Amino acid sequence: MSKLLKVQIRHTDLGKDGTIVKVHRWRTARSLTAQFAQILGIIMSTVAANVKATDGSTNSMSNHVSLLSGNASATDVTLGIIIGTGETPPARSDFKIETIKETNVVYSAASFQILNPSADDWHILVQRSFTNNTGSAFVAKEVALYSKSNIGYSFCLDHSAYTINFGIGEQKAVTYKIQL
């Protein structure tokens, strides 16, 4: 039985009709943030912690069972998987994505799966699609996983350097896999 928490990211190229064109390999997400550890600790206990939100504010949080909500609706760039064009390497102390790419990029609603491929393996998949309607190609250089509390604060759980090339009109699906 694996005793490690493993978080990975991959993206899938989709055709205009949403069919899978190419599935890229899984890559390790290397920057689970301090907020991830704080929020997990809060959910598991009655401990309070000062957690930095994506707006830069520091908030005393405790007993919020919905701190890991990532169920983003279409167009919501405050929750779920977010893409950006920032150049600075991610760090554990990050509290938000550097530069969100949202103008003329269509964000789909998030989708989730809980998989149990073997007795000792559990996978949580979080997926979201993005369509480039900017009129030109662009390169996403960062991916983040945001959650939101039941009182409205957004938190960055992971911020990873991850390159995705978007051609004009292209649609890509990004998936996070949290594996136990």
Backbone as a printed PyTorch tensor [residue, N CA C, xyz], in Angstrom:
tensor([[[  0.8370,  -1.1740,   0.0000],
         [  0.0000,   0.0000,   0.0000],
         [  0.8870,   1.2440,   0.0000]],

        [[  0.6090,   2.1710,  -0.8860],
         [  1.3470,   3.4280,  -0.9530],
         [  0.9600,   4.3230,   0.2110]],

        [[  1.9330,   4.9380,   0.8280],
         [  1.6680,   5.8370,   1.9400],
         [  1.8750,   7.2930,   1.5400]],

        [[  1.9940,   7.5570,   0.2570],
         [  2.2530,   8.9000,  -0.2270],
         [  1.0260,   9.4920,  -0.9020]],

        [[  0.8600,  10.7770,  -0.7120],
         [ -0.1300,  11.5250,  -1.4660],
         [  0.5580,  11.9700,  -2.7430]],

        [[ -0.0350,  11.6820,  -3.8820],
         [  0.5720,  12.0080,  -5.1610],
         [ -0.4100,  12.8610,  -5.9500]],

        [[  0.0550,  14.0010,  -6.4520],
         [ -0.7940,  14.8820,  -7.2470],
         [ -0.1400,  15.0460,  -8.6070]],

        [[ -0.9220,  14.8260,  -9.6660],
         [ -0.4080,  14.9110, -11.0320],
         [ -1.3470,  15.7510, -11.8920]],

        [[ -0.8000,  16.2500, -13.0140],
         [ -1.5600,  17.0360, -13.9810],
         [ -1.2890,  16.4680, -15.3690]],

        [[ -2.3050,  16.5110, -16.2140],
         [ -2.1070,  16.2350, -17.6360],
         [ -3.1640,  17.0220, -18.4070]],

        [[ -2.9270,  17.1540, -19.7090],
         [ -3.9590,  17.7690, -20.5380],
         [ -4.2320,  16.8980, -21.7530]],

        [[ -5.4130,  17.1280, -22.3030],
         [ -5.8860,  16.3620, -23.4430],
         [ -6.2880,  17.3270, -24.5410]],

        [[ -5.8140,  17.0930, -25.7610],
         [ -6.2420,  17.8940, -26.9090],
         [ -7.5940,  17.3570, -27.3700]],

        [[ -8.5380,  18.2760, -27.5540],
         [ -9.8810,  17.8950, -27.9720],
         [-10.1950,  18.4710, -29.3400]],

        [[-10.9840,  17.7280, -30.1320],
         [-11.4560,  18.2360, -31.4170],
         [-12.5730,  19.2430, -31.1980]],

        [[-12.9880,  19.9140, -32.2580],
         [-14.0560,  20.9230, -32.1530],
         [-15.3610,  20.3290, -31.6390]],

        [[-15.5510,  19.0260, -31.8520],
         [-16.7590,  18.3650, -31.3680],
         [-16.5770,  17.7590, -29.9830]],

        [[-15.4050,  18.0210, -29.3480],
         [-15.1380,  17.5170, -28.0070],
         [-14.5250,  16.1370, -27.9510]],

        [[-14.2760,  15.5100, -29.1050],
         [-13.6580,  14.1870, -29.1060],
         [-12.1720,  14.2960, -28.7700]],

        [[-11.6470,  13.2430, -28.1910],
         [-10.2380,  13.2200, -27.7890],
         [ -9.3600,  13.0500, -29.0220]],

        [[ -8.3850,  13.9580, -29.1670],
         [ -7.4210,  13.8980, -30.2570],
         [ -6.1090,  13.3160, -29.7570]],

        [[ -5.6370,  13.8030, -28.6080],
         [ -4.3750,  13.3210, -28.0450],
         [ -4.4030,  13.4900, -26.5320]],

        [[ -3.9670,  12.4590, -25.8180],
         [ -3.8520,  12.5140, -24.3630],
         [ -2.3760,  12.6100, -24.0150]],

        [[ -1.9890,  13.6540, -23.3040],
         [ -0.5900,  13.8510, -22.9100],
         [ -0.3070,  13.0790, -21.6160]],

        [[  0.9530,  12.8490, -21.3340],
         [  1.3330,  12.0380, -20.1720],
         [  1.1100,  12.7950, -18.8630]],

        [[  0.9420,  12.0310, -17.7810],
         [  0.8290,  12.6230, -16.4440],
         [  2.1590,  13.2210, -16.0360]],

        [[  2.1280,  14.3970, -15.4120],
         [  3.3150,  15.0310, -14.8370],
         [  3.0210,  15.3650, -13.3850]],

        [[  4.0120,  15.2430, -12.5380],
         [  3.8220,  15.5250, -11.1220],
         [  3.5940,  17.0130, -10.9000]],

        [[  2.5450,  17.3290, -10.1430],
         [  2.3150,  18.7090,  -9.7100],
         [  3.2830,  18.9600,  -8.5610]],

        [[  4.1110,  19.9460,  -8.6920],
         [  5.2060,  20.1130,  -7.7470],
         [  5.0040,  21.2050,  -6.7060]],

        [[  3.8790,  21.8610,  -6.7200],
         [  3.7510,  23.0070,  -5.8150],
         [  2.4380,  23.0340,  -5.0510]],

        [[  2.1410,  21.9450,  -4.3050],
         [  1.0370,  22.0620,  -3.3740],
         [  1.3780,  23.2190,  -2.4430]],

        [[  0.4350,  24.0780,  -2.2070],
         [  0.7130,  25.3020,  -1.4630],
         [  0.5480,  25.0990,   0.0420]],

        [[  1.0290,  26.0850,   0.7900],
         [  0.8440,  26.0770,   2.2410],
         [ -0.6440,  26.0570,   2.5770]],

        [[ -1.4550,  26.7190,   1.7450],
         [ -2.8970,  26.7510,   1.9910],
         [ -3.4980,  25.3470,   1.9480]],

        [[ -2.9680,  24.4720,   1.0830],
         [ -3.4600,  23.0970,   1.0110],
         [ -3.2850,  22.4150,   2.3670]],

        [[ -2.0960,  22.5260,   2.9490],
         [ -1.8260,  21.9010,   4.2470],
         [ -2.6930,  22.5180,   5.3410]],

        [[ -2.8190,  23.8540,   5.3400],
         [ -3.6250,  24.5180,   6.3660],
         [ -5.0920,  24.0930,   6.2730]],

        [[ -5.6410,  24.0780,   5.0710],
         [ -7.0530,  23.7420,   4.8970],
         [ -7.3140,  22.2820,   5.2560]],

        [[ -6.4260,  21.3840,   4.8660],
         [ -6.5860,  19.9780,   5.2290],
         [ -6.5870,  19.8290,   6.7520]],

        [[ -5.6790,  20.5280,   7.4180],
         [ -5.6340,  20.4900,   8.8840],
         [ -6.8990,  21.0330,   9.5190]],

        [[ -7.4460,  22.1120,   8.9720],
         [ -8.6780,  22.7110,   9.5050],
         [ -9.8440,  21.7330,   9.3500]],

        [[ -9.9640,  21.1180,   8.1870],
         [-11.0740,  20.1980,   7.9310],
         [-11.0160,  18.9900,   8.8620]],

        [[ -9.8020,  18.5260,   9.1620],
         [ -9.6320,  17.3190,   9.9600],
         [ -9.7230,  17.5700,  11.4580]],

        [[ -9.7970,  18.8150,  11.8900],
         [ -9.7400,  19.1040,  13.3200],
         [-10.5990,  20.3120,  13.6720]],

        [[-10.4200,  20.7760,  14.8720],
         [-11.0800,  22.0120,  15.3000],
         [-10.0700,  23.1470,  15.3820]],

        [[ -8.8880,  22.9370,  14.8360],
         [ -7.8190,  23.9230,  14.8610],
         [ -8.1510,  25.0720,  13.9100]],

        [[ -7.8530,  26.2860,  14.3120],
         [ -7.9940,  27.4520,  13.4390],
         [ -6.6170,  27.7870,  12.8640]],

        [[ -6.6020,  28.3800,  11.6870],
         [ -5.3480,  28.8020,  11.0690],
         [ -5.6040,  30.0730,  10.2830]],

        [[ -4.5700,  30.8950,  10.1690],
         [ -4.6310,  32.0840,   9.3260],
         [ -4.2260,  31.6610,   7.9230]],

        [[ -5.1700,  31.7480,   6.9790],
         [ -4.9580,  31.2630,   5.6240],
         [ -5.0490,  32.4380,   4.6600]],

        [[ -4.0550,  32.5530,   3.7810],
         [ -4.0410,  33.6390,   2.8010],
         [ -4.9200,  33.2840,   1.6110]],

        [[ -5.8800,  34.1620,   1.3010],
         [ -6.7950,  33.9610,   0.1810],
         [ -6.1680,  34.4820,  -1.1090]],

        [[ -6.7930,  34.1900,  -2.2460],
         [ -6.2540,  34.6020,  -3.5430],
         [ -6.2700,  36.1110,  -3.7340]],

        [[ -7.0510,  36.8240,  -2.9210],
         [ -7.0480,  38.2950,  -2.9960],
         [ -5.9510,  38.9030,  -2.1290]],

        [[ -5.1480,  38.0470,  -1.4630],
         [ -4.0380,  38.5140,  -0.6350],
         [ -4.4100,  38.7300,   0.8170]],

        [[ -5.6880,  38.6660,   1.1600],
         [ -6.1070,  38.8570,   2.5510],
         [ -5.7940,  37.6040,   3.3620]],

        [[ -5.4920,  37.7950,   4.6430],
         [ -5.2630,  36.6790,   5.5450],
         [ -6.4890,  36.5510,   6.4320]],

        [[ -7.0300,  35.3280,   6.5140],
         [ -8.2930,  35.0970,   7.1990],
         [ -8.1640,  33.9590,   8.1890]],

        [[ -8.6690,  34.1760,   9.4030],
         [ -8.6950,  33.1150,  10.3940],
         [ -9.8340,  32.1720,  10.0460]],

        [[ -9.4900,  30.9340,   9.7450],
         [-10.4770,  29.9540,   9.3080],
         [-10.5020,  28.7910,  10.2950]],

        [[-11.6990,  28.2650,  10.5550],
         [-11.8320,  27.0640,  11.3790],
         [-13.1720,  26.4100,  11.0930]],

        [[-13.2070,  25.1070,  11.2400],
         [-14.4420,  24.3250,  11.1080],
         [-15.2380,  24.6280,   9.8530]],

        [[-14.5910,  24.8420,   8.7430],
         [-15.2860,  25.0640,   7.4760],
         [-15.1660,  23.7950,   6.6510]],

        [[-16.2050,  22.9810,   6.6580],
         [-16.1180,  21.6940,   5.9680],
         [-16.1010,  21.8470,   4.4560]],

        [[-16.4770,  23.0070,   3.9370],
         [-16.5000,  23.1620,   2.4840],
         [-15.2670,  23.8870,   1.9470]],

        [[-14.1850,  23.9270,   2.7000],
         [-12.9870,  24.6310,   2.2490],
         [-12.3540,  24.0140,   1.0080]],

        [[-12.6530,  22.7730,   0.7070],
         [-12.0730,  22.1350,  -0.4710],
         [-13.0510,  22.0800,  -1.6380]],

        [[-14.0730,  22.9170,  -1.6320],
         [-15.0240,  22.9560,  -2.7390],
         [-14.3050,  23.4240,  -4.0020]],

        [[-14.4480,  22.6570,  -5.0690],
         [-13.8220,  23.0310,  -6.3340],
         [-14.7900,  22.9050,  -7.4920]],

        [[-16.0720,  22.8530,  -7.1750],
         [-17.1070,  22.5890,  -8.1610],
         [-17.4480,  23.8500,  -8.9520]],

        [[-16.5660,  24.2330,  -9.8490],
         [-16.7060,  25.4720, -10.6170],
         [-17.7730,  25.3380, -11.6930]],

        [[-18.5760,  26.3830, -11.8190],
         [-19.5140,  26.4520, -12.9370],
         [-18.7650,  26.9820, -14.1580]],

        [[-19.3900,  26.8900, -15.3180],
         [-18.7720,  27.4290, -16.5290],
         [-18.4970,  28.9110, -16.3400]],

        [[-17.3760,  29.3700, -16.8060],
         [-16.8760,  30.7560, -16.7870],
         [-16.3470,  31.2090, -15.4250]],

        [[-16.4690,  30.4250, -14.3650],
         [-15.9970,  30.8340, -13.0350],
         [-14.4730,  30.6920, -12.9610]],

        [[-13.7660,  31.8120, -12.7890],
         [-12.3030,  31.7750, -12.6910],
         [-11.8290,  31.9840, -11.2510]],

        [[-12.7160,  31.7340, -10.2880],
         [-12.3380,  31.8300,  -8.8760],
         [-12.3500,  30.4670,  -8.2090]],

        [[-12.5900,  29.4100,  -8.9880],
         [-12.7970,  28.0850,  -8.4190],
         [-12.4180,  27.0200,  -9.4410]],

        [[-11.9190,  25.8880,  -8.9720],
         [-11.5730,  24.7830,  -9.8620],
         [-10.2100,  24.9670, -10.4990]],

        [[-10.0150,  24.4030, -11.6770],
         [ -8.7480,  24.4940, -12.3940],
         [ -8.7090,  25.8170, -13.1520]],

        [[ -7.5940,  26.5330, -13.0050],
         [ -7.3880,  27.8420, -13.6230],
         [ -6.1030,  27.7560, -14.4440]],

        [[ -6.0620,  28.4050, -15.6180],
         [ -4.8240,  28.4570, -16.4020],
         [ -4.3140,  29.8930, -16.4430]],

        [[ -3.0050,  30.0320, -16.6490],
         [ -2.4200,  31.3710, -16.6990],
         [ -1.1870,  31.4270, -17.5580]],

        [[ -0.6790,  32.6380, -17.7010],
         [  0.4760,  32.8880, -18.5700],
         [  1.6670,  33.4430, -17.8060]],

        [[  1.6680,  33.3300, -16.4890],
         [  2.7680,  33.8470, -15.6660],
         [  4.0830,  33.1460, -15.9440]],

        [[  5.1680,  33.8580, -15.6960],
         [  6.5170,  33.3610, -15.9990],
         [  7.3110,  32.9570, -14.7530]],

        [[  6.8870,  33.4060, -13.5650],
         [  7.6400,  33.1540, -12.3380],
         [  7.4420,  31.7070, -11.8830]],

        [[  8.5250,  30.9890, -11.5680],
         [  8.3710,  29.6120, -11.0940],
         [  7.5060,  29.5620,  -9.8310]],

        [[  6.5640,  28.6210,  -9.7560],
         [  5.7060,  28.5050,  -8.5760],
         [  6.5090,  28.1910,  -7.3190]],

        [[  5.9770,  28.6130,  -6.1730],
         [  6.6120,  28.3690,  -4.8780],
         [  5.5510,  27.9360,  -3.8700]],

        [[  5.9730,  27.2290,  -2.8440],
         [  5.0590,  26.7690,  -1.8030],
         [  4.2930,  27.9340,  -1.1720]],

        [[  4.8970,  29.1080,  -1.1330],
         [  4.2720,  30.2790,  -0.5110],
         [  3.2630,  30.9900,  -1.4200]],

        [[  3.1050,  30.5330,  -2.6680],
         [  2.1340,  31.1550,  -3.5740],
         [  0.7320,  31.0570,  -2.9910]],

        [[ -0.0590,  32.0940,  -3.2230],
         [ -1.4480,  32.0690,  -2.7810],
         [ -2.4120,  32.3030,  -3.9340]],

        [[ -1.8770,  32.4320,  -5.1570],
         [ -2.7150,  32.5790,  -6.3440],
         [ -1.8590,  32.3170,  -7.5830]],

        [[ -2.5390,  32.1310,  -8.7000],
         [ -1.8540,  32.0010,  -9.9790],
         [ -1.2980,  33.3850, -10.3310]],

        [[ -0.1710,  33.4410, -11.0430],
         [  0.4470,  34.7430, -11.3260],
         [ -0.4070,  35.5950, -12.2630]],

        [[ -0.8010,  35.0450, -13.4140],
         [ -1.5550,  35.8080, -14.4130],
         [ -2.6590,  34.9230, -14.9880]],

        [[ -3.8900,  35.0950, -14.5340],
         [ -5.0080,  34.2970, -15.0330],
         [ -5.2670,  34.6340, -16.5000]],

        [[ -5.4530,  33.6090, -17.3200],
         [ -5.8130,  33.7900, -18.7240],
         [ -7.3210,  33.5850, -18.8140]],

        [[ -8.0520,  34.6950, -18.9500],
         [ -9.5020,  34.5580, -18.9770],
         [-10.1780,  35.2890, -20.1360]],

        [[ -9.5740,  36.3570, -20.6580],
         [-10.2050,  37.1110, -21.7400],
         [-10.2710,  36.2620, -22.9990]],

        [[-11.4740,  36.0260, -23.4800],
         [-11.7430,  35.2360, -24.6800],
         [-11.2560,  33.7890, -24.5920]],

        [[-11.1380,  33.2840, -23.3730],
         [-10.8940,  31.8610, -23.1520],
         [-12.1310,  31.3310, -22.4370]],

        [[-12.7590,  30.3390, -23.0300],
         [-13.9890,  29.7880, -22.4530],
         [-13.6270,  28.6860, -21.4600]],

        [[-14.0220,  28.8720, -20.2160],
         [-13.8320,  27.8870, -19.1500],
         [-15.1110,  27.0550, -19.0470]],

        [[-14.9900,  25.7240, -19.0900],
         [-16.1630,  24.8660, -18.9000],
         [-16.4180,  24.6840, -17.4070]],

        [[-17.5240,  24.0500, -17.0790],
         [-17.7710,  23.6520, -15.6950],
         [-16.7740,  22.5450, -15.3390]],

        [[-16.4510,  22.4380, -14.0640],
         [-15.5550,  21.3720, -13.5960],
         [-16.3140,  20.0500, -13.5390]],

        [[-15.5830,  18.9590, -13.7100],
         [-16.1750,  17.6340, -13.5190],
         [-15.2570,  16.8230, -12.6080]],

        [[-15.8250,  15.8330, -11.9560],
         [-15.1010,  15.0640, -10.9450],
         [-15.3730,  13.5750, -11.0980]],

        [[-14.3820,  12.7710, -10.7340],
         [-14.5430,  11.3240, -10.6470],
         [-13.7860,  10.8400,  -9.4230]],

        [[-14.3410,   9.8520,  -8.7480],
         [-13.6400,   9.1530,  -7.6740],
         [-13.4760,   7.7160,  -8.1540]],

        [[-12.2300,   7.2900,  -8.3000],
         [-11.9270,   5.9680,  -8.8510],
         [-11.2280,   5.1160,  -7.8030]],

        [[-11.4790,   3.8200,  -7.8670],
         [-10.8560,   2.8570,  -6.9670],
         [-10.3220,   1.7090,  -7.8110]],

        [[ -9.1550,   1.9430,  -8.5250],
         [ -8.6570,   0.9420,  -9.4660],
         [ -8.1760,  -0.3500,  -8.8150]],

        [[ -7.8380,  -0.3130,  -7.5220],
         [ -7.4680,  -1.5300,  -6.7940],
         [ -7.7970,  -1.3130,  -5.3250]],

        [[ -7.6920,  -2.3490,  -4.5370],
         [ -8.0870,  -2.2760,  -3.1270],
         [ -7.3650,  -1.1660,  -2.3630]],

        [[ -6.1180,  -0.9050,  -2.7260],
         [ -5.3370,   0.0900,  -2.0000],
         [ -5.1280,   1.3920,  -2.7550]],

        [[ -5.7760,   1.5650,  -3.8900],
         [ -5.6140,   2.7870,  -4.6880],
         [ -6.9270,   3.5400,  -4.8060]],

        [[ -6.8460,   4.8300,  -4.5350],
         [ -7.9830,   5.7340,  -4.7300],
         [ -7.4910,   6.9350,  -5.5070]],

        [[ -8.2550,   7.3480,  -6.5050],
         [ -7.9080,   8.5090,  -7.3210],
         [ -9.0950,   9.4640,  -7.3230]],

        [[ -8.8100,  10.7300,  -7.1620],
         [ -9.8050,  11.7780,  -7.3410],
         [ -9.3700,  12.5500,  -8.5750]],

        [[-10.2250,  12.6020,  -9.5890],
         [ -9.9290,  13.3370, -10.8170],
         [-10.7750,  14.5970, -10.8590]],

        [[-10.1130,  15.7250, -11.1160],
         [-10.7970,  17.0020, -11.3130],
         [-10.4400,  17.4380, -12.7280]],

        [[-11.4420,  17.7360, -13.5540],
         [-11.1740,  18.0810, -14.9520],
         [-11.9510,  19.3320, -15.3540]],

        [[-11.3340,  20.0940, -16.2430],
         [-11.9750,  21.2800, -16.7880],
         [-11.4390,  21.5280, -18.1860]],

        [[-12.3120,  21.9590, -19.0940],
         [-11.9020,  22.2460, -20.4670],
         [-11.7990,  23.7470, -20.6940]],

        [[-10.9270,  24.1060, -21.6360],
         [-10.6810,  25.5040, -21.9880],
         [-10.6810,  25.6170, -23.5040]],

        [[-11.3550,  26.6320, -24.0420],
         [-11.3760,  26.8650, -25.4850],
         [-10.7910,  28.2320, -25.7870]],

        [[ -9.8330,  28.2720, -26.7120],
         [ -9.1640,  29.5120, -27.0920],
         [ -9.9920,  30.2570, -28.1370]],

        [[-10.6690,  31.3200, -27.7110],
         [-11.4220,  32.1880, -28.6200],
         [-10.7720,  33.5680, -28.7170]],

        [[ -9.4440,  33.6350, -28.5010],
         [ -8.7440,  34.9210, -28.4960],
         [ -8.4740,  35.4530, -29.9010]],

        [[ -8.5330,  34.5860, -30.9010],
         [ -8.2080,  35.0000, -32.2610],
         [ -6.7490,  34.8130, -32.6010]],

        [[ -5.9440,  34.3610, -31.6300],
         [ -4.5310,  34.0630, -31.8890],
         [ -4.0910,  32.9230, -30.9760]],

        [[ -2.9710,  32.3240, -31.3130],
         [ -2.4260,  31.2600, -30.4760],
         [ -1.8640,  31.8620, -29.1910]],

        [[ -1.8420,  31.0710, -28.1280],
         [ -1.1760,  31.4950, -26.8900],
         [ -0.6620,  30.2720, -26.1540]],

        [[  0.2320,  30.5130, -25.2010],
         [  0.8070,  29.4380, -24.4070],
         [  0.4390,  29.6640, -22.9450]],

        [[ -0.2840,  28.7080, -22.3570],
         [ -0.5110,  28.7250, -20.9100],
         [  0.7500,  28.1470, -20.2800]],

        [[  1.2730,  28.8190, -19.2620],
         [  2.5250,  28.3800, -18.6460],
         [  2.3570,  27.9780, -17.1890]],

        [[  1.1350,  28.1310, -16.6740],
         [  0.8690,  27.7740, -15.2880],
         [ -0.5600,  27.2560, -15.1680]],

        [[ -0.7340,  26.3240, -14.2370],
         [ -2.0320,  25.7470, -13.9350],
         [ -2.1930,  25.7880, -12.4200]],

        [[ -3.4060,  26.0870, -11.9700],
         [ -3.6540,  26.1240, -10.5320],
         [ -4.9700,  25.4290, -10.2280]],

        [[ -5.0890,  24.9590,  -9.0000],
         [ -6.3140,  24.3590,  -8.5000],
         [ -6.8040,  25.2260,  -7.3520]],

        [[ -7.9560,  25.8690,  -7.5570],
         [ -8.5430,  26.7720,  -6.5650],
         [ -9.7180,  26.0960,  -5.8670]],

        [[ -9.8750,  26.4180,  -4.5870],
         [-11.0610,  26.0020,  -3.8340],
         [-11.7050,  27.2620,  -3.2710]],

        [[-12.9000,  27.1050,  -2.7490],
         [-13.5960,  28.2560,  -2.1710],
         [-14.3060,  27.8210,  -0.9030]],

        [[-14.2570,  28.6660,   0.1200],
         [-14.9430,  28.3650,   1.3740],
         [-16.4190,  28.7350,   1.2670]],

        [[-17.1990,  28.2490,   2.2240],
         [-18.6260,  28.5480,   2.2180],
         [-18.9140,  30.0040,   2.5850]],

        [[-17.9020,  30.7720,   2.9610],
         [-18.1060,  32.1950,   3.2470],
         [-17.4470,  33.0810,   2.1880]],

        [[-17.0410,  32.4690,   1.0720],
         [-16.6580,  33.2420,  -0.0940],
         [-15.1840,  33.4590,  -0.3780]],

        [[-14.2800,  32.9920,   0.4730],
         [-12.8540,  33.1650,   0.1970],
         [-12.3820,  32.0990,  -0.7810]],

        [[-11.5590,  32.4950,  -1.7570],
         [-10.9350,  31.5470,  -2.6800],
         [ -9.5150,  31.2690,  -2.2180]],

        [[ -9.0900,  30.0040,  -2.3670],
         [ -7.7540,  29.5950,  -1.9590],
         [ -7.0930,  28.7970,  -3.0750]],

        [[ -5.7950,  28.9870,  -3.2310],
         [ -5.0150,  28.2510,  -4.2160],
         [ -4.4090,  27.0320,  -3.5260]],

        [[ -4.8040,  25.8330,  -3.9510],
         [ -4.3060,  24.5990,  -3.3430],
         [ -3.0450,  24.0910,  -4.0280]],

        [[ -2.9430,  24.3400,  -5.3240],
         [ -1.7620,  23.9490,  -6.0880],
         [ -1.5140,  25.0080,  -7.1520]],

        [[ -0.2550,  25.3060,  -7.3870],
         [  0.1590,  26.2290,  -8.4560],
         [  1.3810,  25.5980,  -9.1010]],

        [[  1.2220,  25.0900, -10.3140],
         [  2.3030,  24.3610, -10.9730],
         [  2.6700,  24.9830, -12.3120]],

        [[  3.9600,  24.9310, -12.6150],
         [  4.4210,  25.2980, -13.9530],
         [  4.0170,  24.1480, -14.8670]],

        [[  3.2600,  24.4570, -15.9020],
         [  2.7790,  23.4250, -16.8240],
         [  2.4450,  24.1210, -18.1350]],

        [[  3.0740,  23.6870, -19.2260],
         [  2.9200,  24.3620, -20.5110],
         [  1.8580,  23.6730, -21.3700]],

        [[  0.9330,  24.4950, -21.8860],
         [ -0.0930,  24.0160, -22.8180],
         [ -0.1380,  25.0020, -23.9770]],

        [[  0.1120,  24.5100, -25.1950],
         [  0.0570,  25.3530, -26.3940],
         [ -1.3590,  25.3380, -26.9610]],

        [[ -1.9600,  26.5050, -27.0600],
         [ -3.3060,  26.6440, -27.6110],
         [ -3.2380,  27.2900, -28.9870]],

        [[ -3.6930,  26.5830, -30.0110],
         [ -3.8640,  27.1820, -31.3210],
         [ -5.1970,  27.9260, -31.3580]],

        [[ -5.4420,  28.6620, -32.4160],
         [ -6.6920,  29.4040, -32.5680],
         [ -7.8700,  28.4320, -32.5540]],

        [[ -8.8240,  28.6780, -31.6710],
         [-10.0270,  27.8560, -31.5830],
         [ -9.8470,  26.5060, -30.9130]],

        [[ -8.6380,  26.1730, -30.4910],
         [ -8.4000,  24.8570, -29.8980],
         [ -9.0190,  24.7370, -28.5110]],

        [[ -9.4270,  23.5000, -28.2130],
         [ -9.9790,  23.1750, -26.9070],
         [ -9.0720,  22.1440, -26.2460]],

        [[ -8.7680,  22.3760, -24.9640],
         [ -7.9310,  21.4530, -24.1950],
         [ -8.6450,  21.1510, -22.8770]],

        [[ -8.4950,  19.9260, -22.4000],
         [ -9.0210,  19.5440, -21.0930],
         [ -7.8390,  19.3270, -20.1620]],

        [[ -7.8780,  19.9410, -18.9840],
         [ -6.8160,  19.7780, -17.9990],
         [ -7.3710,  18.9370, -16.8580]],

        [[ -6.5950,  17.9500, -16.4140],
         [ -7.0270,  17.0580, -15.3460],
         [ -5.9870,  17.0290, -14.2260]],

        [[ -6.4580,  17.1890, -13.0060],
         [ -5.6480,  16.9420, -11.8180],
         [ -6.0300,  15.5500, -11.3110]],

        [[ -5.0210,  14.7650, -10.9230],
         [ -5.2690,  13.4680, -10.2890],
         [ -4.6360,  13.4960,  -8.9110]],

        [[ -5.4530,  13.3270,  -7.9080],
         [ -4.9750,  13.2070,  -6.5260],
         [ -5.0800,  11.7440,  -6.1860]],

        [[ -3.9440,  11.1370,  -5.9220],
         [ -3.8680,   9.6790,  -5.7560],
         [ -3.4040,   9.3200,  -4.3610]],

        [[ -4.1260,   8.3970,  -3.7590],
         [ -3.7520,   7.8760,  -2.4330],
         [ -3.4420,   6.4050,  -2.5630]]])
